[in-house]
Amino acid sequence: MKLGLFGFGCVGQGLWKVLHETKGIRADIKRICIKHPDKQRPVPGHFFTTNPLDILDDPEVDIVVELIDDAEAAFAIVSAALERGKAVVSANKKMIAHRLPELYSLQQKTGAPFLYEGACCASIPIIRNLEEYYDNDLLTSVEGIFNGTTNVILSKIFDENISFREALAYAQANGFAESDPSLDVDAFDPKFKLCILLLHAFGVFVAPEKVLNLGVGRINDFDIQFAQSRGQVIKLIARCYRESDKVGGYCIPRFVHRKHRYANVRNEYNAVTLESAFSEHQTFVGKGAGDKATGCAVLSDISALRYQYKYEYRKFSQNGTFFDITDTELKVYVRHAFEGQVDEADFISIEERYSSANARYWIGKIRLQQLQQARWLFDPEVNVVEWSGV
Ligand SMILES: NC(=O)c1ccc[n+]([C@@H]2O[C@H](COP(=O)([O-])OP(=O)(O)OC[C@H]3O[C@@H](n4cnc5c(N)ncnc54)[C@H](OP(=O)(O)O)[C@@H]3O)[C@@H](O)[C@H]2O)c1
């Protein structure tokens, strides 16, 4: 197999390393398209080009591997490659989550395979599992810790008793968080992965704009002490679920007990739990980011192309499910600063209330749709954490 690679940053170089350390896969990188020709590179200069057509129009290249950090340019590359009948592998969750309907149609039209295991929780083999092993309608939910950066921050906070600000500074200084960490901290990244899994788990295309994402950036010392006083830690959880023909999803921080399986998933590790009628729950844990961890998921897709593997999207063509969150109820902790800041009328019931000179909180039941539309939801002084009670 001859590969044309786009991008030679963290994941591109990770793929280079795992490819050269894996005997038994006969795949060679023929050309690498990058953006900045003057950057120092750890491999010889003759591999590099800045002209995408050097790869896209090369008849010898059978597989295009797209590993760039620009979602718009990535979509142009992926669609041009599929149009030319080339197989494509990508790890670009932002691009895929936003363009899934078009990417699905392109695969149907051209017959060319498009694989993207590395886009969802890096090294955890989840998409192919959902496609092949969970190929029935008994799956009831898919959830877990889908973002390594926020998991590093939350692990630091609860393992070392430090503030959110200190933990974020640690994550940035050690290469776990970008200088602009908003895609991770505000929970967009795990939401993109959730949108991809919604299609492979339950057969629905859901635009990211429809799914609520609440990040971890508003966690303060009061929330941390509250969690500790109840024997809990906080994890950022993405979740999708099916109830008869309705499918829903959201991405919200959650209190989990220190003894819960998620509490032991620390730092850049991710976890994915699948629940189904007969096997009950199964949790996969693995590195959710990093050069080799993501590179090996990309390599696994390349390897699958040797036997003409492609996603069948069987659940999409099989069932009549649709995205609808009107009946979904959540139990949430809502910390706020003063009376009247949060509307009590938005809640179905409030089970616990606390107020002091420093802070106040409620724990109560609310409909997900109501929460998503609440006037106070993005008030910087309000923090919402799901209260799972486990
Ligand atoms: N990092 C992870 O752990 C991880 C995990 C899972 C998925 N992903 C996904 O993998 C993709 C790559 O991430 P990364 O961390 O490897 O990014 P990165 O380190 O920032 O590298 C990005 C690469 O893309 C190249 N590039 C940008 N725009 C380009 C264009 N228009 N044409 C050609 N090349 C272009 C850059 O070229 P220059 O070198 O010339 O600047 C660079 O080599 C992203 O979609 C990301 O979401 C990353």
The ligand as a MOL file (V3000), in Angstrom:
LIG
                    3D

  0  0  0     0  0            999 V3000
M  V30 BEGIN CTAB
M  V30 COUNTS 48 52 0 0 0
M  V30 BEGIN ATOM
M  V30 1 N -2.9400 15.1030 19.1460 0
M  V30 2 C -3.7300 14.1040 19.5210 0
M  V30 3 O -3.4880 13.4480 20.5390 0
M  V30 4 C -4.9360 13.7290 18.6920 0
M  V30 5 C -5.7380 12.6490 19.0850 0
M  V30 6 C -6.8190 12.2750 18.2910 0
M  V30 7 C -7.1070 12.9990 17.1410 0
M  V30 8 N -6.3310 14.0590 16.7990 0 CHG=1
M  V30 9 C -6.6570 14.7930 15.5650 0
M  V30 10 O -5.6190 14.5720 14.6150 0
M  V30 11 C -5.4650 15.7110 13.7780 0
M  V30 12 C -4.0110 16.1930 13.8360 0
M  V30 13 O -3.7170 16.5740 15.1690 0
M  V30 14 P -2.2100 16.9040 15.6170 0
M  V30 15 O -2.2570 16.9590 17.1150 0
M  V30 16 O -1.2700 15.9690 14.9580 0 CHG=-1
M  V30 17 O -2.0230 18.3930 15.0380 0
M  V30 18 P -0.6710 19.2180 14.9480 0
M  V30 19 O 0.3910 18.6210 15.8020 0
M  V30 20 O -1.0450 20.6500 15.2030 0
M  V30 21 O -0.1930 19.0590 13.4180 0
M  V30 22 C -0.9710 19.5590 12.3900 0
M  V30 23 C -0.2900 19.2980 11.0640 0
M  V30 24 O -1.1900 19.6830 10.0300 0
M  V30 25 C -0.4350 20.4050 9.0340 0
M  V30 26 N -1.3840 21.2710 8.3050 0
M  V30 27 C -2.2310 22.2100 8.8000 0
M  V30 28 N -2.9750 22.7240 7.8090 0
M  V30 29 C -2.5980 22.0920 6.6640 0
M  V30 30 C -3.0130 22.1700 5.3140 0
M  V30 31 N -3.9760 23.0020 4.9300 0
M  V30 32 N -2.4070 21.3400 4.4150 0
M  V30 33 C -1.4330 20.4870 4.7820 0
M  V30 34 N -1.0100 20.3650 6.0590 0
M  V30 35 C -1.5880 21.1600 6.9880 0
M  V30 36 C 0.6130 21.1460 9.8200 0
M  V30 37 O 1.6520 21.5210 8.9380 0
M  V30 38 P 3.0040 22.1980 9.4450 0
M  V30 39 O 3.7750 21.0940 10.1240 0
M  V30 40 O 3.6610 22.6660 8.2030 0
M  V30 41 O 2.6210 23.3050 10.3670 0
M  V30 42 C 1.0130 20.0750 10.8400 0
M  V30 43 O 1.9820 19.2100 10.3060 0
M  V30 44 C -6.4710 16.7400 14.2960 0
M  V30 45 O -7.6610 16.6460 13.5500 0
M  V30 46 C -6.7570 16.3030 15.7240 0
M  V30 47 O -8.0420 16.6790 16.1810 0
M  V30 48 C -5.2540 14.4510 17.5460 0
M  V30 END ATOM
M  V30 BEGIN BOND
M  V30 1 1 1 2
M  V30 2 2 2 3
M  V30 3 1 2 4
M  V30 4 1 4 5
M  V30 5 2 4 48
M  V30 6 2 5 6
M  V30 7 1 6 7
M  V30 8 2 7 8
M  V30 9 1 8 9
M  V30 10 1 8 48
M  V30 11 1 9 10
M  V30 12 1 9 46
M  V30 13 1 10 11
M  V30 14 1 11 12
M  V30 15 1 11 44
M  V30 16 1 12 13
M  V30 17 1 13 14
M  V30 18 2 14 15
M  V30 19 1 14 16
M  V30 20 1 14 17
M  V30 21 1 17 18
M  V30 22 2 18 19
M  V30 23 1 18 20
M  V30 24 1 18 21
M  V30 25 1 21 22
M  V30 26 1 22 23
M  V30 27 1 23 24
M  V30 28 1 23 42
M  V30 29 1 24 25
M  V30 30 1 25 26
M  V30 31 1 25 36
M  V30 32 1 26 27
M  V30 33 1 26 35
M  V30 34 2 27 28
M  V30 35 1 28 29
M  V30 36 1 29 30
M  V30 37 2 29 35
M  V30 38 1 30 31
M  V30 39 2 30 32
M  V30 40 1 32 33
M  V30 41 2 33 34
M  V30 42 1 34 35
M  V30 43 1 36 37
M  V30 44 1 36 42
M  V30 45 1 37 38
M  V30 46 2 38 39
M  V30 47 1 38 40
M  V30 48 1 38 41
M  V30 49 1 42 43
M  V30 50 1 44 45
M  V30 51 1 44 46
M  V30 52 1 46 47
M  V30 END BOND
M  V30 END CTAB
M  END
